[in-house]
Every structure is written in C-alpha cells, then in structure tokens.
C-alpha cells in the first residue's frame, strides 16, 4: 500500500507559478534577442558531467558547493555549477566542427550547494555568452558593450566595474608574493562581503602586515573599492605605476578605454582594482556589473577572459583556445527588478478569451479563436460552460477571465453556425472598463489591437 507522501521542495529550489515563469521567460527573450543581434548562436550541454571535467578548473569555494555523486554505473558524476566549464569541454570535443572565432550563448539552469539568500538559490539560471578563438581586445570589448546593451534593453542603468587579473599579478610580483597569487585573489574577491578590516586580516595571514597594506593600497588605487573617486585614466596610471610600469595588460586596459570613448559609452564603466573574480580560470580582463539604483544586491552579471580554460581539455593535441565571456544571474536580476518595481506583472499570454455557452460548439469556438490568432491576437477558449444557471453563467466566466489576467472576453451567439463565423455579431466585454461593445470578428480585432 502506498503511504502518504508530503509534497516538499528542497531548500534552495523552487516551483514557478505562471506569473513568475512568464516574467522569467519574457526577460530571457529580451536578453536572448540582444545576444543574437551580435551574432551569437545557441548551444546546449548536459546538466550532468563527469566530475573530473567540472573540477578541473573551478577552484575556490566551487569544489565545496558542487553536487557530486556516484551514479548507478558507479561513475563519478556531478551537476554543472556554471556554464563556462562545460563550454570549455564542448569546445575541446567539437573543435573540428566549429569555426573560430566561435560566439555562443547558453541559457540554462546550474546547481551549487551554497547558502541561500536574497536572489541566490541552489538551483538557478545563468545566461552566458562567450567568444573563443580570439585574443583580440575587440572581443573583450564586444562582450562589455553587449552587457551594457542587455541592461539598456531591460530598462535599467548599470555600472560595469573592470579590472585585469594580469596587472594584479604583475603587482604581486613587484611585492614578492606571486607564489600566493591564487589565495590573494580569492581573498580580495571577498572584500565587498567581509569588509576591509577582515580582508586585511586574511591577507596578513597569507603574507605579512606590510604586504597586506600594499595590496589594499593597490586595490584602492581608484580612491577606494569601487573606484568611484578617480577617473578611469587616473586609476589606470596608479595601477600601472604600482605594478612596475607600462605592460601589455595596462595597454590592453587603455585600449578598451579608447573603445569605450569611441562608442560613447564610457560613463557606464569604472576601472576597479578590487574586482578579481574568485574562479581560477580567469587570466585577463575581468568585470562585474552592478545596478545603479540597487548596488547592494551585488553583481548581476560578471565574467572575464580565460585564455587557458579550453586548453585544459585540448592539451594532448597541443591546442590552446583563448576565450572571453560573461554570465547574467537571472534569479538575482529578477529579485533586483522586483525591488525596483520594474518587473511587469503578467498573468497570461492571452489577452482575449472566447466564452463557452454550449459545450457542443467547442469546435466553432476554436475556429473563432483561430481568426483572432491569425490576426496576431493571442486568444484562449474557455473549454466548458459554468456549472450554474444561465443568468450566472457569463458572470462566472467574467470572473474566470479576470483571475487569469485576461482583458477581453468574446461572447459568441448561442446559435453560432459555421457559416456565420465572419459575419455574426459578437459581444466584446472589456473586463477592465466593465463595458460591452458589439461587432463582427474583424471589428472586434480592431478594437482589441487599438486600430
């Protein structure tokens, strides 16, 4: 005998009711449209990978958060924790089948067993774009430009904070702490979460008090974490000096600044030496994106250059494919847009419904609805009449339509016949205004479309 099973959801996982899922999908469609406008193409990869694939380059806290287990075939497998590492495996496996530079986007769920908080869950959606096979600064800039335009399309202003891990590493060589570079970068990446004092304490444990002060001075070269005091040029000059003078890394940042000025988008970008990104695979330019109106929610889009990531899976062939990419955290973005009241409340894709007066006329009601759909008006057909007296039947359907978020209810004649579809008089109920209008289907379409 089957016992009762209590319906429960794992902590950090969620169901999405239609209004929430419609809002998510509408956002994804807007983001995807921008990706496509730059020539990026979609791919997909498995949710489950061999653990050694995912653990090869994640590093840091990621290894502690990964969902890993042995499957029924005793294979060591894990759920992907991001979309970048599986993409590196994808490139190595299909290198002979793609054309370089290869520009892809991938929008899908990923899983991390981390602490849940506002806008952060254990199952969440990432919207990734990457360009591989080009080391050009132009590929870095295209990603940065696209990030800005995605958020412009969503109707929000952002500040994109940029840095270069290579320049940071040059500075660490100057002060003699390059052997601790990975640990130092991970520590600096926690600055916004744990504060300056705790960061200094951790840095002193890794090096010494003097070097900890020097590192804090470097990441504050823009006048403080966030780089909001000095200009991009002033911050770059200070970083260049502290890292031993002009270098390919400082020149790359200078060129990116020129690109920003040439396209007139320079106000959206800040050079911030405290941005390091915690994942080990980043090697060049890195960046994080903050909403101007709600910076405290944290970065909603981040990424950078990872020149050696794909090379981890192509080493046997002596191949190394450079890449640069970014990822938008959809769930954190939605939480932010909800806080800013910039997430439209939509309950239904259909703006119009056909009332059901007679269940036997279901085919005719669908034929009527097809006319609306062919004219570009999404239309739902109510499938059965209300279980009530004739006088209350339409009232029940008015209520049903309002609950579904439908504005227009089309009431056909009770004696509707196939030959009458285009010429019969329909009652068009505007549920918002509580008003009825009469007309043919074509007149109703014009009213609904505002023509």
C-alpha positions as CSV (number, residue, x, y, z in Angstrom):
1,X,0.0,0.0,0.0
2,X,1.3,3.4,-1.0
3,X,1.7,5.7,2.1
4,X,1.1,9.4,2.0
5,X,4.0,11.5,0.6
6,X,4.2,15.0,1.9
7,X,4.8,17.4,-1.1
8,X,8.0,19.3,-0.2
9,X,10.7,21.2,-2.1
10,X,14.4,21.0,-1.3
11,X,15.8,24.2,0.3
12,X,17.2,26.5,-2.3
13,X,14.9,25.0,-5.1
14,X,11.6,26.5,-6.3
15,X,8.5,25.9,-8.3
16,X,7.4,28.8,-10.6
17,X,3.7,29.6,-10.9
18,X,2.6,31.1,-14.3
19,X,3.1,34.8,-13.4
20,X,6.6,34.3,-12.2
21,X,7.5,32.0,-15.1
22,X,6.1,34.4,-17.7
23,X,8.2,37.2,-16.2
24,X,11.3,35.0,-16.4
25,X,10.7,33.9,-19.9
26,X,10.0,37.5,-21.1
27,X,13.3,38.5,-19.6
28,X,15.1,35.6,-21.2
29,X,13.6,36.6,-24.6
30,X,14.8,40.2,-24.3
31,X,18.3,39.0,-23.3
32,X,18.4,36.4,-26.0
33,X,17.4,39.0,-28.6
34,X,20.4,41.1,-27.7
35,X,22.8,38.1,-27.8
36,X,21.5,37.2,-31.3
37,X,21.9,40.8,-32.5
38,X,25.7,40.4,-32.0
39,X,25.9,37.2,-34.0
40,X,26.0,34.8,-31.0
41,X,24.4,31.4,-31.6
42,X,22.8,28.9,-29.1
43,X,24.2,25.6,-27.9
44,X,23.2,23.2,-25.1
45,X,25.2,20.8,-22.9
46,X,24.2,18.1,-20.4
47,X,23.3,19.0,-16.9
48,X,25.4,16.1,-15.7
49,X,29.1,15.8,-16.4
50,X,32.0,13.6,-15.3
51,X,33.2,15.1,-12.0
52,X,36.8,15.4,-13.2
53,X,35.6,17.6,-16.1
54,X,33.9,20.1,-13.7
55,X,36.6,20.0,-11.0
56,X,39.4,20.6,-13.5
57,X,39.4,24.4,-13.3
58,X,36.6,25.5,-11.0
59,X,38.7,26.0,-7.9
60,X,38.0,28.0,-4.8
61,X,34.7,27.6,-3.0
62,X,33.1,25.9,-6.0
63,X,34.5,22.4,-5.2
64,X,32.8,22.5,-1.8
65,X,29.5,23.5,-3.4
66,X,29.3,21.1,-6.3
67,X,26.5,18.4,-6.3
68,X,28.6,15.2,-6.8
69,X,27.7,11.5,-6.5
70,X,28.3,8.1,-8.0
71,X,25.5,7.0,-10.4
72,X,24.1,3.5,-10.9
73,X,27.1,2.6,-13.1
74,X,29.4,3.7,-10.3
75,X,30.6,6.7,-12.4
76,X,31.8,9.8,-10.5
77,X,29.5,12.5,-11.8
78,X,28.4,16.0,-10.9
79,X,25.8,18.6,-11.8
80,X,27.3,21.6,-13.6
81,X,27.9,24.5,-11.3
82,X,28.2,27.0,-14.2
83,X,28.0,27.0,-18.0
84,X,31.6,28.1,-18.7
85,X,33.4,24.9,-17.7
86,X,31.1,22.6,-19.7
87,X,31.6,25.0,-22.6
88,X,35.3,24.5,-22.4
89,X,34.8,20.8,-22.6
90,X,32.3,21.4,-25.5
91,X,35.0,23.4,-27.4
92,X,37.6,20.7,-26.9
93,X,35.3,18.0,-28.1
94,X,33.9,19.8,-31.1
95,X,36.9,21.9,-32.2
96,X,37.0,20.4,-35.6
97,X,33.2,21.1,-36.1
98,X,33.1,24.8,-35.2
99,X,34.6,27.9,-36.9
100,X,36.8,30.1,-34.9
101,X,36.2,32.7,-33.5
102,X,33.2,30.9,-32.2
103,X,30.5,33.0,-30.5
104,X,27.9,31.1,-28.4
105,X,25.2,31.8,-25.9
106,X,23.7,29.3,-23.5
107,X,20.8,30.0,-21.1
108,X,20.1,27.1,-18.7
109,X,20.0,26.0,-15.1
110,X,23.0,25.3,-12.9
111,X,23.4,24.0,-9.4
112,X,25.5,24.9,-6.3
113,X,25.1,23.8,-2.8
114,X,25.7,27.2,-1.3
115,X,23.9,29.2,1.4
116,X,20.6,30.6,0.2
117,X,20.0,34.4,0.4
118,X,18.2,37.2,-1.4
119,X,18.3,36.4,-5.1
120,X,20.6,33.4,-4.6
121,X,19.5,29.8,-4.7
122,X,20.9,26.3,-5.1
123,X,19.2,25.8,-8.5
124,X,19.4,28.9,-10.6
125,X,19.5,30.1,-14.2
126,X,22.5,31.6,-15.9
127,X,22.5,33.5,-19.3
128,X,26.0,33.1,-20.7
129,X,27.8,34.4,-23.8
130,X,31.4,33.6,-24.8
131,X,33.7,34.2,-27.7
132,X,36.5,31.6,-28.1
133,X,39.4,31.6,-30.6
134,X,40.2,35.3,-30.4
135,X,42.7,37.0,-28.1
136,X,41.8,40.4,-29.6
137,X,40.9,43.3,-27.2
138,X,37.9,43.8,-29.6
139,X,36.4,40.5,-28.4
140,X,36.8,41.7,-24.7
141,X,35.1,45.0,-25.7
142,X,32.3,43.4,-27.6
143,X,31.3,41.4,-24.5
144,X,31.4,44.6,-22.4
145,X,29.3,46.5,-24.9
146,X,26.8,43.7,-25.1
147,X,26.4,43.6,-21.3
148,X,25.6,47.3,-21.3
149,X,23.1,46.9,-24.1
150,X,21.3,44.0,-22.5
151,X,20.6,46.1,-19.4
152,X,19.6,49.1,-21.6
153,X,17.1,46.7,-23.3
154,X,15.8,45.8,-19.8
155,X,15.3,49.5,-18.9
156,X,17.9,49.7,-16.1
157,X,21.2,51.6,-15.7
158,X,24.3,49.7,-14.6
159,X,27.9,50.4,-13.6
160,X,30.3,47.8,-15.1
161,X,33.5,47.5,-13.0
162,X,36.5,46.4,-14.9
163,X,40.0,45.1,-14.0
164,X,42.8,43.0,-15.3
165,X,44.0,39.9,-13.4
166,X,47.3,40.0,-15.2
167,X,48.0,43.5,-14.0
168,X,47.2,42.5,-10.5
169,X,49.6,39.5,-10.8
170,X,52.4,41.9,-12.1
171,X,51.9,43.9,-8.9
172,X,52.2,40.8,-6.8
173,X,55.5,40.0,-8.5
174,X,56.7,43.5,-7.6
175,X,56.0,43.0,-3.9
176,X,57.3,39.4,-4.0
177,X,54.0,37.5,-3.2
178,X,53.4,35.9,-6.6
179,X,53.5,32.4,-5.2
180,X,50.4,33.2,-3.2
181,X,48.6,34.8,-6.1
182,X,45.6,32.4,-6.2
183,X,44.9,32.7,-2.5
184,X,45.4,36.5,-2.5
185,X,43.0,36.9,-5.5
186,X,40.3,34.8,-3.8
187,X,40.7,36.9,-0.6
188,X,40.4,40.2,-2.4
189,X,37.4,38.9,-4.2
190,X,35.6,38.7,-0.8
191,X,36.3,42.4,0.0
192,X,32.7,43.6,-0.6
193,X,31.3,40.8,1.5
194,X,33.6,40.8,4.6
195,X,34.9,44.4,4.6
196,X,38.4,46.0,4.6
197,X,39.4,45.0,8.1
198,X,38.7,41.3,7.7
199,X,40.3,41.3,4.3
200,X,43.4,42.9,5.7
201,X,43.5,40.2,8.5
202,X,43.3,37.4,6.0
203,X,45.9,39.0,3.8
204,X,48.3,39.3,6.7
205,X,47.9,35.6,7.4
206,X,48.8,34.9,3.7
207,X,51.8,37.3,3.6
208,X,52.7,39.8,6.3
209,X,51.3,43.2,7.6
210,X,53.4,45.3,5.2
211,X,52.4,43.4,2.1
212,X,48.8,43.3,3.2
213,X,48.9,47.1,3.4
214,X,50.4,47.3,-0.1
215,X,47.8,45.0,-1.5
216,X,45.0,47.1,0.0
217,X,46.7,50.2,-1.4
218,X,46.7,48.7,-4.9
219,X,43.0,47.6,-4.8
220,X,42.2,51.1,-3.6
221,X,44.2,52.8,-6.3
222,X,41.0,54.3,-7.7
223,X,40.3,56.1,-4.4
224,X,38.6,53.2,-2.7
225,X,37.0,49.9,-3.6
226,X,34.5,50.6,-6.3
227,X,36.9,53.1,-8.0
228,X,34.3,55.9,-7.7
229,X,36.7,58.7,-6.7
230,X,39.3,58.8,-9.5
231,X,38.7,58.7,-13.3
232,X,39.5,55.5,-15.3
233,X,42.7,57.2,-16.6
234,X,43.9,58.2,-13.1
235,X,43.2,54.8,-11.7
236,X,45.0,53.1,-14.6
237,X,48.0,55.4,-14.1
238,X,48.2,54.5,-10.4
239,X,47.9,50.7,-11.1
240,X,50.5,50.9,-13.9
241,X,53.0,52.6,-11.6
242,X,52.4,50.2,-8.7
243,X,52.8,47.2,-11.0
244,X,56.2,48.2,-12.3
245,X,55.3,50.4,-15.3
246,X,53.7,50.0,-18.7
247,X,52.8,46.4,-19.7
248,X,50.7,44.6,-22.2
249,X,48.0,44.3,-19.5
250,X,47.9,48.1,-18.8
251,X,48.0,48.8,-22.6
252,X,45.0,46.5,-23.1
253,X,43.0,48.4,-20.5
254,X,44.0,51.7,-22.1
255,X,42.8,50.4,-25.5
256,X,39.5,49.2,-24.0
257,X,39.0,52.7,-22.6
258,X,39.6,54.1,-26.1
259,X,36.9,51.8,-27.4
260,X,34.5,53.0,-24.8
261,X,35.2,56.6,-25.7
262,X,34.9,55.9,-29.4
263,X,31.4,54.4,-28.9
264,X,30.3,57.0,-26.4
265,X,29.6,54.5,-23.5
266,X,32.4,55.4,-21.2
267,X,30.1,56.6,-18.4
268,X,28.9,53.0,-17.9
269,X,32.4,51.7,-17.0
270,X,34.6,52.1,-13.9
271,X,38.2,50.7,-13.5
272,X,38.1,49.0,-10.1
273,X,41.3,47.2,-9.0
274,X,39.4,45.3,-6.3
275,X,37.5,43.3,-8.9
276,X,39.4,40.0,-9.2
277,X,36.7,37.2,-9.7
278,X,37.1,34.1,-7.5
279,X,37.3,31.4,-10.1
280,X,40.8,30.2,-11.0
281,X,40.3,30.0,-14.8
282,X,40.3,33.8,-15.3
283,X,43.6,35.2,-16.6
284,X,42.9,38.6,-18.2
285,X,40.3,41.3,-18.2
286,X,37.6,40.6,-15.5
287,X,34.4,42.6,-14.8
288,X,31.3,42.7,-12.6
289,X,28.0,44.6,-13.2
290,X,26.0,46.4,-10.6
291,X,22.6,48.1,-10.8
292,X,22.9,51.8,-10.3
293,X,19.7,52.0,-8.4
294,X,20.4,48.9,-6.2
295,X,24.1,48.2,-5.9
296,X,23.7,46.4,-2.6
297,X,22.2,43.3,-4.2
298,X,25.6,42.6,-5.6
299,X,26.8,41.8,-9.1
300,X,24.1,40.7,-11.5
301,X,26.5,40.0,-14.4
302,X,30.1,39.0,-14.3
303,X,32.9,37.4,-16.4
304,X,36.3,37.8,-18.0
305,X,39.0,36.3,-20.1
306,X,40.1,32.8,-19.6
307,X,42.9,32.1,-22.0
308,X,43.8,28.7,-20.7
309,X,40.5,27.2,-19.8
310,X,39.7,25.3,-23.0
311,X,43.4,24.3,-23.2
312,X,42.9,22.1,-20.2
313,X,40.9,19.7,-22.3
314,X,43.0,20.0,-25.5
315,X,46.5,19.7,-24.1
316,X,47.1,16.3,-25.7
317,X,46.8,17.9,-29.1
318,X,48.9,20.9,-28.2
319,X,46.0,23.2,-28.7
320,X,45.0,26.2,-26.6
321,X,41.9,28.2,-27.3
322,X,41.5,31.6,-25.7
323,X,38.2,32.9,-24.7
324,X,36.2,35.7,-23.0
325,X,32.7,35.6,-21.7
326,X,30.1,36.8,-19.2
327,X,27.2,35.4,-17.3
328,X,24.0,37.1,-16.2
329,X,22.5,35.7,-13.0
330,X,18.8,35.7,-13.9
331,X,17.4,35.0,-10.5
332,X,19.4,37.7,-8.8
333,X,18.4,40.1,-11.6
334,X,14.7,39.2,-11.1
335,X,15.0,39.9,-7.4
336,X,16.5,43.3,-8.1
337,X,13.9,44.2,-10.7
338,X,11.1,43.2,-8.3
339,X,12.7,45.5,-5.7
340,X,12.8,48.3,-8.2
341,X,9.2,47.6,-9.3
342,X,10.5,47.2,-12.9
343,X,9.2,43.6,-13.4
344,X,5.9,43.7,-15.3
345,X,3.1,41.7,-13.7
346,X,1.8,39.4,-16.4
347,X,-0.6,36.5,-15.6
348,X,-1.4,35.2,-19.0
349,X,-0.1,35.3,-22.6
350,X,-3.6,35.6,-24.0
351,X,-5.3,39.0,-23.9
352,X,-8.6,37.6,-25.2
353,X,-10.8,34.6,-24.4
354,X,-13.9,33.1,-26.1
355,X,-16.7,32.4,-23.7
356,X,-18.2,28.9,-23.7
357,X,-22.0,28.9,-23.9
358,X,-22.5,25.5,-25.3
359,X,-20.0,22.6,-24.9
360,X,-21.1,21.1,-28.3
361,X,-19.9,24.3,-30.1
362,X,-16.3,23.8,-28.9
363,X,-15.0,23.4,-32.5
364,X,-16.7,26.6,-33.6
365,X,-15.3,28.5,-30.7
366,X,-11.8,27.3,-31.6
367,X,-12.4,28.3,-35.2
368,X,-13.4,31.7,-34.0
369,X,-10.3,31.9,-31.9
370,X,-8.2,30.9,-34.9
371,X,-9.3,34.1,-36.6
372,X,-8.0,36.2,-33.7
373,X,-4.7,34.3,-33.5
374,X,-4.2,34.7,-37.3
375,X,-4.6,38.4,-36.8
376,X,-1.9,38.4,-34.1
377,X,-4.2,38.4,-31.1
378,X,-3.4,35.6,-28.6
379,X,-6.7,34.0,-27.7
380,X,-7.8,31.4,-25.3
381,X,-11.0,29.3,-25.5
382,X,-12.9,28.5,-22.3
383,X,-13.5,24.8,-22.5
384,X,-16.8,24.3,-20.8
385,X,-19.7,26.4,-19.6
386,X,-20.0,27.3,-15.9
387,X,-22.0,24.9,-13.8
388,X,-24.7,27.4,-13.0
389,X,-27.9,28.8,-14.2
390,X,-28.0,30.7,-17.5
391,X,-28.2,34.1,-15.7
392,X,-25.0,33.5,-13.8
393,X,-23.1,31.6,-16.5
394,X,-21.4,34.6,-18.1
395,X,-20.7,36.3,-14.7
396,X,-18.7,33.2,-13.7
397,X,-16.7,33.4,-16.9
398,X,-16.1,37.1,-16.4
399,X,-14.6,36.2,-13.0
400,X,-12.6,33.4,-14.5
401,X,-11.2,35.7,-17.2
402,X,-10.2,38.4,-14.6
403,X,-8.5,35.8,-12.5
404,X,-6.4,34.7,-15.5
405,X,-5.5,38.3,-16.2
406,X,-7.4,38.4,-19.5
407,X,-8.8,41.8,-20.5
408,X,-11.2,40.9,-23.3
409,X,-14.0,38.3,-23.2
410,X,-15.7,37.5,-26.6
411,X,-19.2,36.3,-26.2
412,X,-20.5,34.5,-29.4
413,X,-24.2,34.0,-30.2
414,X,-25.8,31.0,-28.7
415,X,-26.9,29.7,-32.1
416,X,-23.5,30.1,-33.7
417,X,-23.1,28.2,-37.1
418,X,-20.0,27.5,-39.2
419,X,-21.2,29.8,-42.0
420,X,-21.7,32.7,-39.5
421,X,-18.2,33.0,-38.1
422,X,-17.1,36.0,-40.2
423,X,-20.5,37.9,-40.2
424,X,-22.1,37.2,-36.8
425,X,-22.4,39.9,-34.2
426,X,-20.1,39.2,-31.2
427,X,-20.3,40.9,-27.8
428,X,-16.9,42.1,-26.7
429,X,-16.6,42.6,-23.0
430,X,-13.9,44.9,-21.8
431,X,-13.3,43.5,-18.3
432,X,-11.2,46.4,-17.2
433,X,-13.8,49.1,-18.1
434,X,-16.8,46.8,-17.4
435,X,-18.2,47.7,-20.8
436,X,-19.7,45.8,-23.7
437,X,-19.3,46.5,-27.4
438,X,-20.9,44.8,-30.4
439,X,-19.4,44.0,-33.8
440,X,-18.1,41.4,-36.2
441,X,-14.9,39.5,-35.6
442,X,-13.0,41.9,-37.7
443,X,-14.4,44.9,-35.8
444,X,-13.5,43.1,-32.5
445,X,-9.9,42.6,-33.7
446,X,-9.5,46.3,-34.5
447,X,-10.8,47.3,-31.1
448,X,-8.5,44.8,-29.3
449,X,-5.5,46.0,-31.3
450,X,-6.4,49.6,-30.8
451,X,-6.7,50.3,-34.5
